[in-house]
Amino acid sequence: MSIDGARALAAKVLTDEALAKQINDAKTEAEFDAIVAKLGYTAKADEFKAAFKEAKDKQPISDDQLDQAAGGLSIVGVDYAFTATQTARA
């Protein structure tokens, strides 16, 4: 019942894949509550969802994500060939 507990749990889930799988496998709120209580956190499912979204939004973007978002096309030699052709015409 604590948003601070939910935030702490969300931060832990982002770094611990085994815990993330455990939380993800919970089918009901009762299962979620049992897992959370066993770990010593105090958080309800809705608080955790909000805290997890907040924590995930604050995470820095990975290099792979940055590569996917950067876009653009780089072909070595294409710009040089175009410039050489345009210079020769002038």
Biopython code that builds the backbone (N, CA, C, O; Angstrom):
import numpy as np
from Bio.PDB.StructureBuilder import StructureBuilder

atoms = [
    (1, "MET", "N", (0.813, -1.195, 0.000)),
    (1, "MET", "CA", (0.000, 0.000, 0.000)),
    (1, "MET", "C", (0.852, 1.252, 0.000)),
    (1, "MET", "O", (0.368, 2.341, 0.311)),
    (2, "SER", "N", (2.077, 1.105, -0.337)),
    (2, "SER", "CA", (2.985, 2.230, -0.325)),
    (2, "SER", "C", (3.536, 2.459, -1.724)),
    (2, "SER", "O", (4.059, 1.540, -2.354)),
    (3, "ILE", "N", (3.415, 3.674, -2.196)),
    (3, "ILE", "CA", (3.962, 3.997, -3.519)),
    (3, "ILE", "C", (5.485, 3.910, -3.480)),
    (3, "ILE", "O", (6.114, 3.585, -4.487)),
    (4, "ASP", "N", (6.082, 4.201, -2.320)),
    (4, "ASP", "CA", (7.533, 4.073, -2.194)),
    (4, "ASP", "C", (7.958, 2.614, -2.326)),
    (4, "ASP", "O", (8.967, 2.311, -2.962)),
    (5, "GLY", "N", (7.192, 1.719, -1.728)),
    (5, "GLY", "CA", (7.465, 0.291, -1.869)),
    (5, "GLY", "C", (7.306, -0.157, -3.313)),
    (5, "GLY", "O", (8.087, -0.971, -3.809)),
    (6, "ALA", "N", (6.296, 0.376, -3.984)),
    (6, "ALA", "CA", (6.062, 0.043, -5.395)),
    (6, "ALA", "C", (7.214, 0.549, -6.256)),
    (6, "ALA", "O", (7.642, -0.138, -7.183)),
    (7, "ARG", "N", (7.718, 1.742, -5.959)),
    (7, "ARG", "CA", (8.853, 2.287, -6.715)),
    (7, "ARG", "C", (10.114, 1.454, -6.494)),
    (7, "ARG", "O", (10.862, 1.189, -7.435)),
    (8, "ALA", "N", (10.342, 1.049, -5.260)),
    (8, "ALA", "CA", (11.516, 0.213, -4.954)),
    (8, "ALA", "C", (11.414, -1.131, -5.673)),
    (8, "ALA", "O", (12.403, -1.627, -6.213)),
    (9, "LEU", "N", (10.232, -1.711, -5.678)),
    (9, "LEU", "CA", (10.021, -2.980, -6.361)),
    (9, "LEU", "C", (10.199, -2.819, -7.868)),
    (9, "LEU", "O", (10.805, -3.676, -8.512)),
    (10, "ALA", "N", (9.685, -1.747, -8.428)),
    (10, "ALA", "CA", (9.816, -1.491, -9.869)),
    (10, "ALA", "C", (11.284, -1.352, -10.256)),
    (10, "ALA", "O", (11.706, -1.886, -11.281)),
    (11, "ALA", "N", (12.056, -0.647, -9.454)),
    (11, "ALA", "CA", (13.491, -0.489, -9.730)),
    (11, "ALA", "C", (14.198, -1.833, -9.683)),
    (11, "ALA", "O", (15.081, -2.098, -10.498)),
    (12, "LYS", "N", (13.820, -2.680, -8.742)),
    (12, "LYS", "CA", (14.418, -4.010, -8.616)),
    (12, "LYS", "C", (14.046, -4.877, -9.817)),
    (12, "LYS", "O", (14.890, -5.603, -10.343)),
    (13, "VAL", "N", (12.793, -4.806, -10.250)),
    (13, "VAL", "CA", (12.321, -5.613, -11.380)),
    (13, "VAL", "C", (13.058, -5.239, -12.661)),
    (13, "VAL", "O", (13.323, -6.105, -13.495)),
    (14, "LEU", "N", (13.392, -3.963, -12.829)),
    (14, "LEU", "CA", (14.098, -3.524, -14.029)),
    (14, "LEU", "C", (15.513, -4.087, -14.119)),
    (14, "LEU", "O", (16.079, -4.165, -15.210)),
    (15, "THR", "N", (16.082, -4.476, -12.994)),
    (15, "THR", "CA", (17.457, -4.984, -12.995)),
    (15, "THR", "C", (17.555, -6.489, -12.740)),
    (15, "THR", "O", (18.633, -7.066, -12.889)),
    (16, "ASP", "N", (16.466, -7.125, -12.365)),
    (16, "ASP", "CA", (16.484, -8.543, -12.004)),
    (16, "ASP", "C", (15.501, -9.309, -12.896)),
    (16, "ASP", "O", (14.290, -9.264, -12.681)),
    (17, "GLU", "N", (16.040, -10.010, -13.898)),
    (17, "GLU", "CA", (15.191, -10.719, -14.863)),
    (17, "GLU", "C", (14.376, -11.842, -14.223)),
    (17, "GLU", "O", (13.234, -12.079, -14.617)),
    (18, "ALA", "N", (14.948, -12.527, -13.249)),
    (18, "ALA", "CA", (14.229, -13.617, -12.582)),
    (18, "ALA", "C", (13.023, -13.068, -11.829)),
    (18, "ALA", "O", (11.942, -13.657, -11.860)),
    (19, "LEU", "N", (13.213, -11.952, -11.161)),
    (19, "LEU", "CA", (12.105, -11.322, -10.441)),
    (19, "LEU", "C", (11.051, -10.808, -11.419)),
    (19, "LEU", "O", (9.851, -10.922, -11.168)),
    (20, "ALA", "N", (11.502, -10.248, -12.520)),
    (20, "ALA", "CA", (10.561, -9.754, -13.532)),
    (20, "ALA", "C", (9.704, -10.903, -14.055)),
    (20, "ALA", "O", (8.501, -10.740, -14.261)),
    (21, "LYS", "N", (10.322, -12.065, -14.269)),
    (21, "LYS", "CA", (9.561, -13.231, -14.741)),
    (21, "LYS", "C", (8.556, -13.672, -13.688)),
    (21, "LYS", "O", (7.412, -13.990, -14.014)),
    (22, "GLN", "N", (8.974, -13.694, -12.434)),
    (22, "GLN", "CA", (8.078, -14.075, -11.336)),
    (22, "GLN", "C", (6.865, -13.155, -11.287)),
    (22, "GLN", "O", (5.729, -13.621, -11.192)),
    (23, "ILE", "N", (7.108, -11.849, -11.351)),
    (23, "ILE", "CA", (6.024, -10.866, -11.301)),
    (23, "ILE", "C", (5.130, -11.024, -12.526)),
    (23, "ILE", "O", (3.905, -10.972, -12.417)),
    (24, "ASN", "N", (5.731, -11.214, -13.667)),
    (24, "ASN", "CA", (4.982, -11.332, -14.919)),
    (24, "ASN", "C", (4.114, -12.593, -14.939)),
    (24, "ASN", "O", (3.046, -12.606, -15.550)),
    (25, "ASP", "N", (4.576, -13.650, -14.269)),
    (25, "ASP", "CA", (3.835, -14.913, -14.241)),
    (25, "ASP", "C", (2.636, -14.884, -13.297)),
    (25, "ASP", "O", (1.795, -15.782, -13.348)),
    (26, "ALA", "N", (2.545, -13.879, -12.446)),
    (26, "ALA", "CA", (1.406, -13.774, -11.524)),
    (26, "ALA", "C", (0.125, -13.556, -12.334)),
    (26, "ALA", "O", (0.013, -12.586, -13.083)),
    (27, "LYS", "N", (-0.827, -14.457, -12.177)),
    (27, "LYS", "CA", (-2.070, -14.402, -12.954)),
    (27, "LYS", "C", (-3.147, -13.549, -12.281)),
    (27, "LYS", "O", (-4.006, -12.977, -12.953)),
    (28, "THR", "N", (-3.093, -13.469, -10.958)),
    (28, "THR", "CA", (-4.107, -12.712, -10.215)),
    (28, "THR", "C", (-3.425, -11.723, -9.273)),
    (28, "THR", "O", (-2.222, -11.796, -9.021)),
    (29, "GLU", "N", (-4.227, -10.810, -8.771)),
    (29, "GLU", "CA", (-3.677, -9.859, -7.794)),
    (29, "GLU", "C", (-3.252, -10.576, -6.526)),
    (29, "GLU", "O", (-2.294, -10.167, -5.870)),
    (30, "ALA", "N", (-3.960, -11.647, -6.176)),
    (30, "ALA", "CA", (-3.590, -12.423, -4.979)),
    (30, "ALA", "C", (-2.208, -13.051, -5.151)),
    (30, "ALA", "O", (-1.406, -13.054, -4.217)),
    (31, "GLU", "N", (-1.931, -13.579, -6.338)),
    (31, "GLU", "CA", (-0.595, -14.135, -6.602)),
    (31, "GLU", "C", (0.459, -13.039, -6.558)),
    (31, "GLU", "O", (1.542, -13.232, -6.004)),
    (32, "PHE", "N", (0.141, -11.891, -7.142)),
    (32, "PHE", "CA", (1.060, -10.747, -7.116)),
    (32, "PHE", "C", (1.342, -10.344, -5.668)),
    (32, "PHE", "O", (2.496, -10.162, -5.279)),
    (33, "ASP", "N", (0.274, -10.206, -4.874)),
    (33, "ASP", "CA", (0.427, -9.815, -3.473)),
    (33, "ASP", "C", (1.289, -10.812, -2.706)),
    (33, "ASP", "O", (2.091, -10.415, -1.861)),
    (34, "ALA", "N", (1.130, -12.113, -2.995)),
    (34, "ALA", "CA", (1.920, -13.142, -2.308)),
    (34, "ALA", "C", (3.401, -13.022, -2.660)),
    (34, "ALA", "O", (4.260, -13.131, -1.785)),
    (35, "ILE", "N", (3.695, -12.800, -3.930)),
    (35, "ILE", "CA", (5.086, -12.651, -4.367)),
    (35, "ILE", "C", (5.713, -11.425, -3.720)),
    (35, "ILE", "O", (6.833, -11.480, -3.211)),
    (36, "VAL", "N", (4.983, -10.323, -3.746)),
    (36, "VAL", "CA", (5.487, -9.060, -3.195)),
    (36, "VAL", "C", (5.709, -9.183, -1.689)),
    (36, "VAL", "O", (6.725, -8.724, -1.168)),
    (37, "ALA", "N", (4.756, -9.803, -0.995)),
    (37, "ALA", "CA", (4.887, -9.966, 0.459)),
    (37, "ALA", "C", (6.078, -10.858, 0.796)),
    (37, "ALA", "O", (6.806, -10.591, 1.752)),
    (38, "LYS", "N", (6.275, -11.920, 0.010)),
    (38, "LYS", "CA", (7.401, -12.835, 0.242)),
    (38, "LYS", "C", (8.734, -12.106, 0.092)),
    (38, "LYS", "O", (9.701, -12.426, 0.784)),
    (39, "LEU", "N", (8.786, -11.119, -0.816)),
    (39, "LEU", "CA", (10.007, -10.352, -1.043)),
    (39, "LEU", "C", (10.192, -9.221, -0.035)),
    (39, "LEU", "O", (11.258, -8.609, 0.029)),
    (40, "GLY", "N", (9.149, -8.947, 0.752)),
    (40, "GLY", "CA", (9.249, -7.925, 1.782)),
    (40, "GLY", "C", (8.844, -6.523, 1.332)),
    (40, "GLY", "O", (9.113, -5.545, 2.030)),
    (41, "TYR", "N", (8.208, -6.422, 0.183)),
    (41, "TYR", "CA", (7.750, -5.118, -0.304)),
    (41, "TYR", "C", (6.285, -4.912, 0.058)),
    (41, "TYR", "O", (5.541, -5.870, 0.268)),
    (42, "THR", "N", (5.889, -3.659, 0.126)),
    (42, "THR", "CA", (4.486, -3.340, 0.362)),
    (42, "THR", "C", (3.981, -2.538, -0.823)),
    (42, "THR", "O", (4.216, -1.333, -0.921)),
    (43, "ALA", "N", (3.280, -3.223, -1.725)),
    (43, "ALA", "CA", (2.765, -2.552, -2.918)),
    (43, "ALA", "C", (1.586, -3.330, -3.466)),
    (43, "ALA", "O", (1.587, -4.561, -3.450)),
    (44, "LYS", "N", (0.602, -2.632, -3.941)),
    (44, "LYS", "CA", (-0.533, -3.241, -4.624)),
    (44, "LYS", "C", (-0.246, -3.238, -6.114)),
    (44, "LYS", "O", (0.613, -2.493, -6.585)),
    (45, "ALA", "N", (-0.958, -4.063, -6.850)),
    (45, "ALA", "CA", (-0.718, -4.228, -8.288)),
    (45, "ALA", "C", (-0.844, -2.917, -9.047)),
    (45, "ALA", "O", (-0.004, -2.617, -9.896)),
    (46, "ASP", "N", (-1.874, -2.129, -8.760)),
    (46, "ASP", "CA", (-2.056, -0.865, -9.490)),
    (46, "ASP", "C", (-0.955, 0.137, -9.170)),
    (46, "ASP", "O", (-0.523, 0.884, -10.048)),
    (47, "GLU", "N", (-0.496, 0.158, -7.919)),
    (47, "GLU", "CA", (0.617, 1.037, -7.550)),
    (47, "GLU", "C", (1.896, 0.600, -8.265)),
    (47, "GLU", "O", (2.668, 1.429, -8.747)),
    (48, "PHE", "N", (2.103, -0.719, -8.323)),
    (48, "PHE", "CA", (3.288, -1.240, -8.990)),
    (48, "PHE", "C", (3.275, -0.899, -10.474)),
    (48, "PHE", "O", (4.299, -0.490, -11.020)),
    (49, "LYS", "N", (2.134, -1.062, -11.134)),
    (49, "LYS", "CA", (2.040, -0.753, -12.563)),
    (49, "LYS", "C", (2.411, 0.697, -12.834)),
    (49, "LYS", "O", (3.161, 0.987, -13.767)),
    (50, "ALA", "N", (1.887, 1.610, -12.017)),
    (50, "ALA", "CA", (2.197, 3.035, -12.184)),
    (50, "ALA", "C", (3.681, 3.302, -11.919)),
    (50, "ALA", "O", (4.324, 4.041, -12.664)),
    (51, "ALA", "N", (4.217, 2.700, -10.863)),
    (51, "ALA", "CA", (5.622, 2.905, -10.515)),
    (51, "ALA", "C", (6.541, 2.296, -11.569)),
    (51, "ALA", "O", (7.588, 2.863, -11.882)),
    (52, "PHE", "N", (6.156, 1.141, -12.118)),
    (52, "PHE", "CA", (6.975, 0.486, -13.139)),
    (52, "PHE", "C", (7.011, 1.327, -14.409)),
    (52, "PHE", "O", (8.071, 1.493, -15.012)),
    (53, "LYS", "N", (5.868, 1.856, -14.815)),
    (53, "LYS", "CA", (5.827, 2.707, -16.010)),
    (53, "LYS", "C", (6.695, 3.945, -15.801)),
    (53, "LYS", "O", (7.436, 4.348, -16.698)),
    (54, "GLU", "N", (6.602, 4.543, -14.623)),
    (54, "GLU", "CA", (7.407, 5.725, -14.289)),
    (54, "GLU", "C", (8.901, 5.392, -14.320)),
    (54, "GLU", "O", (9.694, 6.151, -14.877)),
    (55, "ALA", "N", (9.282, 4.266, -13.727)),
    (55, "ALA", "CA", (10.697, 3.863, -13.683)),
    (55, "ALA", "C", (11.208, 3.537, -15.086)),
    (55, "ALA", "O", (12.338, 3.882, -15.435)),
    (56, "LYS", "N", (10.384, 2.880, -15.881)),
    (56, "LYS", "CA", (10.803, 2.506, -17.233)),
    (56, "LYS", "C", (10.970, 3.751, -18.109)),
    (56, "LYS", "O", (11.883, 3.818, -18.932)),
    (57, "ASP", "N", (10.087, 4.733, -17.927)),
    (57, "ASP", "CA", (10.183, 5.975, -18.695)),
    (57, "ASP", "C", (11.442, 6.770, -18.343)),
    (57, "ASP", "O", (11.950, 7.531, -19.167)),
    (58, "LYS", "N", (11.939, 6.594, -17.126)),
    (58, "LYS", "CA", (13.128, 7.327, -16.687)),
    (58, "LYS", "C", (14.430, 6.631, -17.060)),
    (58, "LYS", "O", (15.507, 7.212, -16.927)),
    (59, "GLN", "N", (14.333, 5.374, -17.532)),
    (59, "GLN", "CA", (15.538, 4.633, -17.893)),
    (59, "GLN", "C", (16.188, 5.263, -19.115)),
    (59, "GLN", "O", (15.496, 5.700, -20.034)),
    (60, "PRO", "N", (17.514, 5.312, -19.129)),
    (60, "PRO", "CA", (18.190, 5.837, -20.320)),
    (60, "PRO", "C", (17.983, 4.902, -21.501)),
    (60, "PRO", "O", (17.822, 3.693, -21.335)),
    (61, "ILE", "N", (17.988, 5.473, -22.677)),
    (61, "ILE", "CA", (17.793, 4.689, -23.890)),
    (61, "ILE", "C", (19.053, 3.863, -24.157)),
    (61, "ILE", "O", (20.171, 4.348, -23.987)),
    (62, "SER", "N", (18.861, 2.618, -24.574)),
    (62, "SER", "CA", (20.005, 1.738, -24.843)),
    (62, "SER", "C", (20.608, 2.079, -26.205)),
    (62, "SER", "O", (19.979, 2.755, -27.019)),
    (63, "ASP", "N", (21.816, 1.612, -26.441)),
    (63, "ASP", "CA", (22.475, 1.839, -27.729)),
    (63, "ASP", "C", (21.682, 1.221, -28.874)),
    (63, "ASP", "O", (21.571, 1.812, -29.948)),
    (64, "ASP", "N", (21.131, 0.032, -28.642)),
    (64, "ASP", "CA", (20.326, -0.622, -29.684)),
    (64, "ASP", "C", (19.082, 0.193, -30.012)),
    (64, "ASP", "O", (18.735, 0.359, -31.182)),
    (65, "GLN", "N", (18.410, 0.703, -28.979)),
    (65, "GLN", "CA", (17.221, 1.528, -29.210)),
    (65, "GLN", "C", (17.610, 2.810, -29.936)),
    (65, "GLN", "O", (16.880, 3.272, -30.813)),
    (66, "LEU", "N", (18.737, 3.378, -29.581)),
    (66, "LEU", "CA", (19.195, 4.602, -30.228)),
    (66, "LEU", "C", (19.504, 4.352, -31.701)),
    (66, "LEU", "O", (19.161, 5.168, -32.556)),
    (67, "ASP", "N", (20.146, 3.234, -31.996)),
    (67, "ASP", "CA", (20.432, 2.885, -33.392)),
    (67, "ASP", "C", (19.148, 2.741, -34.202)),
    (67, "ASP", "O", (19.086, 3.173, -35.353)),
    (68, "GLN", "N", (18.133, 2.139, -33.609)),
    (68, "GLN", "CA", (16.867, 1.945, -34.308)),
    (68, "GLN", "C", (16.156, 3.270, -34.546)),
    (68, "GLN", "O", (15.505, 3.452, -35.575)),
    (69, "ALA", "N", (16.275, 4.186, -33.607)),
    (69, "ALA", "CA", (15.563, 5.460, -33.721)),
    (69, "ALA", "C", (16.307, 6.484, -34.568)),
    (69, "ALA", "O", (15.690, 7.390, -35.128)),
    (70, "ALA", "N", (17.625, 6.349, -34.667)),
    (70, "ALA", "CA", (18.431, 7.357, -35.354)),
    (70, "ALA", "C", (18.110, 7.419, -36.843)),
    (70, "ALA", "O", (18.087, 8.503, -37.426)),
    (71, "GLY", "N", (17.868, 6.285, -37.453)),
    (71, "GLY", "CA", (17.518, 6.256, -38.870)),
    (71, "GLY", "C", (18.671, 6.718, -39.736)),
    (71, "GLY", "O", (19.828, 6.695, -39.318)),
    (72, "GLY", "N", (18.346, 7.132, -40.932)),
    (72, "GLY", "CA", (19.372, 7.586, -41.856)),
    (72, "GLY", "C", (20.001, 6.430, -42.600)),
    (72, "GLY", "O", (19.782, 5.266, -42.264)),
    (73, "LEU", "N", (20.776, 6.755, -43.605)),
    (73, "LEU", "CA", (21.421, 5.754, -44.429)),
    (73, "LEU", "C", (22.821, 6.233, -44.738)),
    (73, "LEU", "O", (23.027, 7.383, -45.126)),
    (74, "SER", "N", (23.761, 5.359, -44.566)),
    (74, "SER", "CA", (25.132, 5.721, -44.838)),
    (74, "SER", "C", (25.733, 4.685, -45.778)),
    (74, "SER", "O", (25.907, 3.523, -45.411)),
    (75, "ILE", "N", (26.044, 5.114, -46.979)),
    (75, "ILE", "CA", (26.694, 4.230, -47.935)),
    (75, "ILE", "C", (28.014, 4.883, -48.292)),
    (75, "ILE", "O", (28.045, 5.967, -48.874)),
    (76, "VAL", "N", (29.087, 4.229, -47.947)),
    (76, "VAL", "CA", (30.419, 4.780, -48.163)),
    (76, "VAL", "C", (30.674, 4.929, -49.655)),
    (76, "VAL", "O", (30.451, 4.001, -50.433)),
    (77, "GLY", "N", (31.137, 6.094, -50.040)),
    (77, "GLY", "CA", (31.509, 6.330, -51.423)),
    (77, "GLY", "C", (30.439, 6.980, -52.268)),
    (77, "GLY", "O", (30.763, 7.563, -53.303)),
    (78, "VAL", "N", (29.171, 6.910, -51.875)),
    (78, "VAL", "CA", (28.095, 7.464, -52.696)),
    (78, "VAL", "C", (28.208, 8.985, -52.760)),
    (78, "VAL", "O", (28.109, 9.568, -53.839)),
    (79, "ASP", "N", (28.413, 9.621, -51.629)),
    (79, "ASP", "CA", (28.523, 11.078, -51.625)),
    (79, "ASP", "C", (29.740, 11.537, -52.421)),
    (79, "ASP", "O", (29.679, 12.543, -53.127)),
    (80, "TYR", "N", (30.828, 10.812, -52.309)),
    (80, "TYR", "CA", (32.045, 11.168, -53.022)),
    (80, "TYR", "C", (31.836, 11.060, -54.534)),
    (80, "TYR", "O", (32.253, 11.942, -55.285)),
    (81, "ALA", "N", (31.200, 9.992, -54.973)),
    (81, "ALA", "CA", (30.966, 9.799, -56.405)),
    (81, "ALA", "C", (30.061, 10.900, -56.948)),
    (81, "ALA", "O", (30.300, 11.406, -58.045)),
    (82, "PHE", "N", (29.033, 11.276, -56.205)),
    (82, "PHE", "CA", (28.124, 12.334, -56.644)),
    (82, "PHE", "C", (28.868, 13.662, -56.742)),
    (82, "PHE", "O", (28.705, 14.395, -57.717)),
    (83, "THR", "N", (29.682, 13.974, -55.735)),
    (83, "THR", "CA", (30.432, 15.238, -55.724)),
    (83, "THR", "C", (31.426, 15.277, -56.884)),
    (83, "THR", "O", (31.589, 16.311, -57.532)),
    (84, "ALA", "N", (32.089, 14.152, -57.141)),
    (84, "ALA", "CA", (33.075, 14.107, -58.243)),
    (84, "ALA", "C", (32.387, 14.330, -59.596)),
    (84, "ALA", "O", (32.922, 15.017, -60.466)),
    (85, "THR", "N", (31.190, 13.740, -59.762)),
    (85, "THR", "CA", (30.449, 13.904, -61.025)),
    (85, "THR", "C", (30.009, 15.347, -61.195)),
    (85, "THR", "O", (30.128, 15.893, -62.292)),
    (86, "GLN", "N", (29.514, 15.971, -60.165)),
    (86, "GLN", "CA", (29.045, 17.351, -60.241)),
    (86, "GLN", "C", (30.212, 18.308, -60.494)),
    (86, "GLN", "O", (30.051, 19.283, -61.229)),
    (87, "THR", "N", (31.371, 18.053, -59.907)),
    (87, "THR", "CA", (32.557, 18.902, -60.101)),
    (87, "THR", "C", (33.054, 18.791, -61.532)),
    (87, "THR", "O", (33.456, 19.792, -62.124)),
    (88, "ALA", "N", (33.032, 17.587, -62.098)),
    (88, "ALA", "CA", (33.515, 17.371, -63.449)),
    (88, "ALA", "C", (32.636, 18.103, -64.474)),
    (88, "ALA", "O", (33.130, 18.544, -65.512)),
    (89, "ARG", "N", (31.335, 18.232, -64.183)),
    (89, "ARG", "CA", (30.405, 18.896, -65.099)),
    (89, "ARG", "C", (30.618, 20.423, -65.102)),
    (89, "ARG", "O", (30.353, 21.088, -66.103)),
    (90, "ALA", "N", (31.080, 20.947, -64.018)),
    (90, "ALA", "CA", (31.193, 22.403, -63.885)),
    (90, "ALA", "C", (32.307, 23.019, -64.641)),
    (90, "ALA", "O", (32.487, 24.236, -64.595)),
]
sb = StructureBuilder()
sb.init_structure("model")
sb.init_model(0)
sb.init_chain("A")
sb.init_seg("    ")
for serial, (resi, resn, name, xyz) in enumerate(atoms, 1):
    if name == "N":
        sb.init_residue(resn, " ", resi, " ")
    sb.init_atom(name, np.array(xyz, "f"), 0.0, 1.0, " ", f" {name:<3s}", serial, name[0])
structure = sb.get_structure()
